[in-house]
Amino acid sequence: MRFYLIGAGVINRTHAEAINKIEGEQDIVIKVADPNPAALAAFAELFPNAITFTDAKEMLSEEPKEDDIVIVGTPPFTHFPLSKLGLESGRHTLCEKPLVMNREEAEALLEIAKANNRLLGCCSVRFLDVPKTEEVKSILNSGDLGEVYKISFVFRGQRGRPGVEWQPQSRWFLDKSKAAGGIVMDWGPYDFTILNDLLQPESIEVAAAWTAKPETEIDPTDVVYDIEGAVGAMLKYQQANGKSVWVQYERASCTHGEPYFTVEIEGTKGAVKWSPYFETDQVLVKSDKNGEVITKEQTIAYPGPIGYMDHPVHFFYKKVKGQESPAIVNEQAVFNFSVLDSIYESAKNEQPVVLRRK
Ligand SMILES: NC(=O)c1ccc[n+]([C@@H]2O[C@H](COP(=O)([O-])OP(=O)(O)OC[C@H]3O[C@@H](n4cnc5c(N)ncnc54)[C@H](O)[C@@H]3O)[C@@H](O)[C@H]2O)c1
């Protein structure tokens, strides 16, 4: 089994670790391409068996095999050309989040995947198939919450900007022409993959949205820094059963306001609150008994040794092998990405944007 990693930076080192945790596969070969010699050398030190290249095209020039996998772990502005290269080399291609720069690129990449009869996957699945969120899904689907009418999905951090406070060596995160955007493109891929998995919408209307760039005294001035640090949106999720649910969404990697998070689903008979990420493993269900609020509390920890960071590779590997898998590929990957682009479009034009699942 051959894995072709494009990019030898932070995330593809994590993907290489995930590949090494795949069980029951004989003779796993890792090849990696990066034009930056320092990145390639650091990768080779961690994974001495990896075969290194300075050019991705050269790495992919050999004859493809049916289950070859390409993993694109480079900055977003390269995701389209490098995923295209992977797919057109005849290989299934798993791309980092955000999938691409905009909806046009996403649609074009889907066509290329179909024309080459290969799977296009996105790493935004990192937080799917997590036991606490699976429990929330089963509560949601049980009908115990009554008619579900609203979800709050709010994560506000005061100083957590990639390229500034987090991974300051990767300055490309700050440049919209390289990163596709700020907090919307950084955490939005995970947020909307989770929401879309829970609600399975037929269509999504971004009814209204805003973005902002809160300033600090350490804002970089020596590089392009034009991405948003805060976003808000109201989205209407239309489900297959004809019912709709409002999603109140907010994210900040930089704010002068209070830091807090709330992820809560509210229905006419009850509400469930949890974090799909790291903050807590508690799942709190509130309902009514004789006019009093009652709370049921569970703690559902994540079992080891396969972690969130292993998910994209493990899910995609299973999908390629024809096994049951939470991997998100092709049309659904493009739909999930399109929500992010639609938030920008709605914020820019101050108009609603409607997206329909194909
Ligand atoms: N760092 C994280 O914690 C993290 C987590 C999840 C997802 N991601 C995503 O992973 C992607 C990469 O982020 P990163 O943190 O690894 O960045 P990074 O800056 O650490 O590494 C990117 C690497 O890509 C290489 N590269 C650029 N163009 C290339 C090309 N044409 N061919 C081959 N290599 C090329 C660069 O030389 C660099 O080594 C981004 O989309 C990011 O959103 C990162």
The ligand as a Tripos MOL2 file, in Angstrom:
@<TRIPOS>MOLECULE
LIG
   44    48     1     0     0
SMALL
NO_CHARGES

@<TRIPOS>ATOM
      1 N1         -0.8160   22.6170   11.6520 N.am      1 LIG1
      2 C1         -1.9370   22.0950   12.0990 C.2       1 LIG1
      3 O1         -2.1120   21.8570   13.3090 O.2       1 LIG1
      4 C2         -3.0240   21.7380   11.1180 C.ar      1 LIG1
      5 C3         -4.1040   21.0100   11.6140 C.ar      1 LIG1
      6 C4         -5.1070   20.6360   10.7450 C.ar      1 LIG1
      7 C5         -5.0240   21.0020    9.4170 C.ar      1 LIG1
      8 N2         -3.9860   21.7410    8.9450 N.ar      1 LIG1
      9 C6         -3.9930   22.1220    7.5200 C.3       1 LIG1
     10 O2         -2.8900   21.5070    6.8650 O.3       1 LIG1
     11 C7         -2.4450   22.3170    5.7690 C.3       1 LIG1
     12 C8         -0.9640   22.5520    5.9180 C.3       1 LIG1
     13 O3         -0.7190   23.1560    7.1730 O.3       1 LIG1
     14 P1          0.6360   22.9310    7.9870 P.3       1 LIG1
     15 O4          0.3760   23.4430    9.3390 O.co2     1 LIG1
     16 O5          1.1580   21.5530    7.8110 O.co2     1 LIG1
     17 O6          1.5930   23.9580    7.2120 O.3       1 LIG1
     18 P2          3.1850   24.0300    7.2270 P.3       1 LIG1
     19 O7          3.5090   25.4410    6.8890 O.co2     1 LIG1
     20 O8          3.7470   23.4250    8.4680 O.co2     1 LIG1
     21 O9          3.5980   23.0430    6.0320 O.3       1 LIG1
     22 C9          3.2200   23.2080    4.6880 C.3       1 LIG1
     23 C10         4.3030   22.5820    3.8210 C.3       1 LIG1
     24 O10         3.8170   22.5480    2.4670 O.3       1 LIG1
     25 C11         4.9710   22.7140    1.6450 C.3       1 LIG1
     26 N3          4.5700   23.0490    0.2700 N.ar      1 LIG1
     27 C12         4.1130   24.2330   -0.2110 C.ar      1 LIG1
     28 N4          3.8840   24.1220   -1.5450 N.ar      1 LIG1
     29 C13         4.1830   22.8550   -1.8900 C.ar      1 LIG1
     30 C14         4.1680   22.1380   -3.1350 C.ar      1 LIG1
     31 N5          3.7750   22.7100   -4.2670 N.pl3     1 LIG1
     32 N6          4.5340   20.8280   -3.1230 N.ar      1 LIG1
     33 C15         4.9400   20.2370   -1.9910 C.ar      1 LIG1
     34 N7          4.9930   20.8770   -0.7840 N.ar      1 LIG1
     35 C16         4.6250   22.1670   -0.7530 C.ar      1 LIG1
     36 C17         5.7690   23.7960    2.3520 C.3       1 LIG1
     37 O11         7.1200   23.8390    1.9170 O.3       1 LIG1
     38 C18         5.6280   23.3590    3.8140 C.3       1 LIG1
     39 O12         6.6740   22.5080    4.2300 O.3       1 LIG1
     40 C19        -3.3000   23.5840    5.8110 C.3       1 LIG1
     41 O13        -4.3650   23.4690    4.9070 O.3       1 LIG1
     42 C20        -3.8200   23.6130    7.2490 C.3       1 LIG1
     43 O14        -5.0680   24.2880    7.3640 O.3       1 LIG1
     44 C21        -2.9650   22.1010    9.7720 C.ar      1 LIG1
@<TRIPOS>BOND
     1     1     2 1
     2     2     3 2
     3     2     4 1
     4     4     5 ar
     5     4    44 ar
     6     5     6 ar
     7     6     7 ar
     8     7     8 ar
     9     8     9 1
    10     8    44 ar
    11     9    10 1
    12     9    42 1
    13    10    11 1
    14    11    12 1
    15    11    40 1
    16    12    13 1
    17    13    14 1
    18    14    15 2
    19    14    16 1
    20    14    17 1
    21    17    18 1
    22    18    19 2
    23    18    20 1
    24    18    21 1
    25    21    22 1
    26    22    23 1
    27    23    24 1
    28    23    38 1
    29    24    25 1
    30    25    26 1
    31    25    36 1
    32    26    27 ar
    33    26    35 ar
    34    27    28 ar
    35    28    29 ar
    36    29    30 ar
    37    29    35 ar
    38    30    31 1
    39    30    32 ar
    40    32    33 ar
    41    33    34 ar
    42    34    35 ar
    43    36    37 1
    44    36    38 1
    45    38    39 1
    46    40    41 1
    47    40    42 1
    48    42    43 1
@<TRIPOS>SUBSTRUCTURE
     1 LIG1         1 GROUP 0 **** ****
